[in-house]
């Protein structure tokens, strides 16, 4: 079978040289990413890593079909492994899949299962485990990863260590889709999420959703060389930014995520701490409306909202400049196929007033916000409310509890705050968020557009780079102009940690070393 070279089609996002160059260009040499592991010396075993994190709630579960935020994702990667890992340079690399090949057309794939890997229970990993784990996200599943696997028609067991995946439409990015954080590998038939049985470096000691969780290292050597170094991991839920920062400064925790942009510069001046910044790669912050419901199905109302938000003011005041102005889709500026020529839906009170008058809307507009959605959601909503008022548009701002936000508010109410994390490819990014016509349960704007769906599927097998770029550019245009997303900022990833913590390198996908700092890190 002919190999498909996935790197050229990967949607490669950001390499380390770009990160360093970007930071230097912005005059931020004091705010820097950690050096690669080999440059920091050989990893050492031992110690307890204490993590103070935002990105979870009291409704968190270890069931991968429920993962919606950073804390459950990070905990999952301590206990289980994915099939494919995204390297720091953005490449898809083998994890429990050791290697793969594809026939021309990228619709017939063969994947080799890594040999000699055991679960906590002692069971040896085999093809049946992989097939069961993939099928959890297919068929009648409510998994958010379902849309990423929708084109798979059959998964066949070739041998105990090899499977074949057949697709109705080819996709050169399939290995990246298989890296989705929901797709962890469990033993065939496994269902007891309260008692994890994984191939990861750690085992669960205690889990109090919304409060804390602890893990301990498995005895013996972890199957990944130089990883799984800490004796214990302690995860503390600290949703408040000030409290999270204080916990780091006072030595209560060793690492925090989602550093307050307003204090990042001060933290960087502390010789006992380091701030890791990944420009233009962070969360996409937005307000999303259900455009299949009144009043938001009125296209002129949505255009009024898109032109009625002062994005620059939010970037400057809420994110202290550690962000890029968004443009009503969630493709980040560092992502391959990002359309640089697309005109931004800029703040224009007169244009917003024009579309609002044309919409002839009498129903109330209510935006629900919460710090449980993301830090700064309330302030962002207030600026939005004020900027709309300049156009003569009244919007009520309802502040709701962060507890259970992702279960009780997001996907439930017609207009609310949301953030979307970075994905490794544009296909993954668009499918995860807007693949409503492809059966995606996380389509939080209820966006369905036949032209978009056709372009998205066609681009997966288009090898002409110019044509593929044009197809993705049109996808971005359709979303920006017709969806219910009001994307106002793409934040830089900002993590902070004590200097003795090593191994936190800027990732090609997510913060905290792609959510794997517990697995990758060690203490000097």
C-alpha positions, 0 to 999 in steps of 0.5 A: 500500500502507498503511504499517505504523507500526513504532514503536508496535509496536516494543517500544521499550526506553529513551530517553536521558531515561530513562537520565539520569533512572535514573542520577540517581535512583541517585545515579550522576551521576559515571557517565554515558553519552556525549552525542549526536554533534552535541553533541560537535562534528563528527566528525574523521577519523584515528587508531587506535582500540584496543579491549580486549574480552571476548566472544570465543574462539579458535574465533571466525569471521567466518561470521555463522552462528557469531556468539555473542559481542561480539567477532565481532559488532563485527568483523562490523559493521566489515566489513559492514552489516545491512539494518536498524539499531536507533537509540539510541532503539530505533527500527528505521531503514534501513541497506541497506534504505532504507525499507519498507512493509507491507500491512494484516496485516503479512504482505506487505512491500516493502523498498527496497534502498539505491542506489549502495552498493558492496562492497569488491570494487567490486560494486554492491549489488542485490536479488540480494545481499540475497535471497542473504544472507537465504536463508543463514538459511532452509531447512536453515540452522543459523543462530541467526537462522533462527527469526526468519525462519521465517514467511517463505514467499517472497522475491521480486525486484521490481527491482534495488533492491526486494524483496517478502517474503511471510509465512504469519503477519504480524509488525509487528516484521519490520524489527526481526527483520531487524536481527539481527546475524547478518543481514549482507549479502554479495555473491550467492554469497559464501562465503569468510569468510576474505576478507571482501567487505563494504559496511562502513567497513573492510577486514580486515588481520589476524585471529588468533581469540582473540588480536587483529584489525586493520582499516583504513579503506577509501579514499574516503568511507564511504556513511554521513555522519560515520561510519567515521572511524578510519584503523585499528582494533585489537581485542585479546581481553582476557577477564580483567576486571582486565587489561582495566581495567589496559590502559585505565588505563595507556593501552594501549587506548582503550575496553573493554567489560563494566567490572567493576562493582566498579571502575566507581566508581573509573574514573568518578573518573579525569578521563582516563576516562569510564564509559558506563552503560545501566541495566537494558539489559545482559546477562541472566545465567543458568544453563540446564538441558536440561529434556528430560533427566534429572534436569532434566526433573523439574519439581520439581527445576527449581523447587527450583533456582529457589527455591534461588538467592540472586539478591540476594546475587549482584547485590550481591556479583558485580555490586556493585549494577549489575544488577537481580534476574532472574526466570527469563526473559530479558525485561529490566525496561526492555523494553516488555511486561515483566510488572511484576506477575509474582511473582519466584521469590525465594530460599526455602530451605524451598520449595527443600527442599520441591520437592527432596524431592518430586522424589526425585532421586538423580542428581548435579547438576553445574553447569559455569561459566567466565569464558569464559561471562561475567565473574563466572560462577564467583563466581555459581555459587559463591554458587548452590552455597552457597545451595542448601546452605542448603536441603540440596541438593548441587550440584557446581560444575565450572570449565571453560576459557573457550577454546571455551566456546560451542562445547564447553560451551554447548548441549552440557552439560545445565547450564551458565552463559550470558548473553543480550544485549538484543534490540530487541523482546520477540518477538525476545528470546523467539524467539531464546531459547525458540523451540524449537517454531519451529525455533530452534537456540539454544533452550538449555533445550530448551524446547518448549511449545505454548501458548507457541508459539501465544501468541508467534505470535499476539502478532505480529499482535495490535494491541490493546495490552492483549491483546498485553501479556497474551499476552506476560505469559503467555509470561513466566510459562510460561518462569519456571515451566516452562523450564530457565532460572535467570535471576538478574541483568540487568546494566547495560551498562558501557563505559569509554573515554578522554575523547578518544573521542567518539560512544559513545552509550547504545544501544537494544540492545547495549553499545559503541554497539550494537557499532558504536563502531568505525563511529560513533566518532572522536577529538576 
